[in-house]
Amino acid sequence: MPADAILSRIRNLRTVFLDRDGVLNRKMPEGEWVTSPAELSVLPGAPAAVARLNRAGLLVLVVTNQRAIARGRLSPEGLERIHAALQSALRPDGAHIDAFFHCPHDSDECGCRKPLTGMFDQARRQFPQVDAATSVMIGDSLSDLQFGKSLGMLTLLLETNPEMRKEAVQKAAQLADACFPTLSAAVNFLLDGR
């Protein structure tokens, strides 16, 4: 997307969609998942970055694939406890997530697992004002960027996932409107552009 179009989108920004693992908290090694609040490790700077989005009046929504539920490693109630712990970790910085949306399914079982767009539909049902044209997707994986692009969102890649295969990194970077090393840097870009 041309730079002037990106700036225009940023000026009209209303909603920020965030992936969870690798964006707000440390991602577990491939094939493992955060399955308890004790395993949740919030990334440095993430609470302050979310607080800045909140203070700017933006709606902040998390969209996260949670295959651990389908694999029997995590219950829906356990996921709620993890998200409550994340909210508690954000609170000292004056930050909060407005809503969490998750896909509990394994691959090819649903219409909500990113890169499919079912979680966006869920968000629209809860927040009818959400519009892809005034939204950004910030994620660290190819599926995050595909989710955002397929909806016509602005897309920002966090290059924080060392386990992502080289070709997936390249594809994600090509899809991204911009790439950043941290959530803080991505938020600075968005808010400075407003």
N, C-alpha and C positions, 0 to 999 in steps of 0.2 A: 504494500500500500504506500503511495507517495507520502512524503513527510507532511505536506499541507493537509492531506486527508486524515492522517493520524492525529494531527493537532486539532482538527475540526471535531473528530470523534471524542478526543479527550475533553474538549470544552463542553461537550454535551453529555459527559459521562454521568450515569445515575446509579449503576449497579456494578459491583465487583464480585465476580465468581472466583473462588479460590479452590484449588485442589488442597488436600490436607497434608498427606505424607510427602515430605520433601519440600513443602512450602511453609507450613506452620510448625511442623514437628519433624524430627529426624525420621527418615525412612528406614525401615528394617531391611536387612539383607533379602535378596530375591528369594521368594518362597516362604518368607516369614512375615508376620503381621504384628502390629500393636494389638495385644489382646487383653490388656488391663491398664488401668490408670498408672500403675507403677512403671510400665514400659513406655509411657508417653514422655518424650523429651522435647520440649519446645525449643525451636531454633532461636539462637541469639538474634535480637532485634525484631523478631516477628510480633511480639505484643505491641511494641511502640509503633510499628508500621500499621498494624490494624487500628490502633488508636487514632492515628492520623487520618485514616480513611473514615472512621466514625466521626471525627470532629469536622471533616469536610462535608458531612451530611450524606455520604454514600451508603447505599444498602450493601452489606457484606454477607455473602452467602457461600457456604462450603458445599462443594459437590465432590463426593468421594466414592470410589469403587471399594467395596468391602467384601471381597471374595472369601475372607476368613469365615464369614457367616455361612456361606454355602458349603464350605469345607468342614463345618462343625467345630471350628477353633474359637468361635466367638458367637455369643448370643446377641440378639437385638438389644436386650437389656444391658449387656456388657458394653455394647457400643454407646449406648446412652450415658453410661457411667464415664466412659473415656471422653465423650464430648463435654460432659459436665466438668471433668477435670481440666479440660482444655479451656473452657470458659473461666474457671477459677484461676488458671495460670495467666490469663489475659487481663483479668480484673485489676490487679495492682497498677497496671499502666493506663487504666481507664478505657480498656478496649473490650469489645464483645463481638461475637458473631451473631448476626440477626437470625439465621436459621441454618441448620445442617440438612443436607439431602444426601442419601446414600443408596447405592445399589448393592443388595445383599446376594446377588446371583453370581454364578460362574459364567464363563464365556459362552456365548451363543444360546443363552437361556431366557433372554428378556429384551426389552427395548430401552432399558435405562442404564446399562453398563457403558460408560464412556469408551469409545467415542460416540456411541448412540446418544440421543438427545432427551431421553425420558426424564432425566433430573431437571432439565430446563423446563419441561412441561409441568413438573411438580412445583417448581419455584413460581411459575406463572399462576398456577392455581392458588397458591398461598399469597402471592404478591402480584395482583393483576397489573400493576404499573410497570412490571419488568418488561423490557423490550431489548432484544438482541442488539439493535442499532445503537443503544445507549449503554451497552454493557462491555466489560472486558473480562477475558478468561486469563487467569494467571496460573500456570502449572509448570511441572518439571518433566512431563512425559509427552510422547507423541500423541497418545490418546487424548490428553488434555487439550492439546493444540487442535487436533482434528475435531473435537467436540465444539470448541469455540468457532473455528473456521466454518464448519458446516452450518452454523447458525448465523454467520455473518458478523460475529463479534470481533472486536479488537483482540489480539492475542499476544500475550507476553510469556516468554519462556524463561524460567529460572534454570540456569545451568548448574544445578546442585546435585544431579543424580549420576554418581560415578559409575553405576552399574548399567546404565542405559547403553545398549549396543551402538557402535559407532555409526552405523547407517541410520538408526533410529534418531540419534542426536542430530545428524545432518538433515534428515527429513523434518524433524521438529523445528530446527533453526530456520529452514526454508519456509515453513508455514508461519512462523512467528513474525509479527510486525516489529518486534524488538526483543532482544535477549539481555538478561541481567544476571549478575552473580548472586543476588540476594533479593528477598522480598522487599527489604528497605529500599534498595536501589530502584526497583520497579515502581514502588509507591512514590518515591521522589520524582521519578519521570512523569508519572500521572499527575501528581499534584502541582508540580512546577508548570506543567502544560496547561493547567486550568487558570 
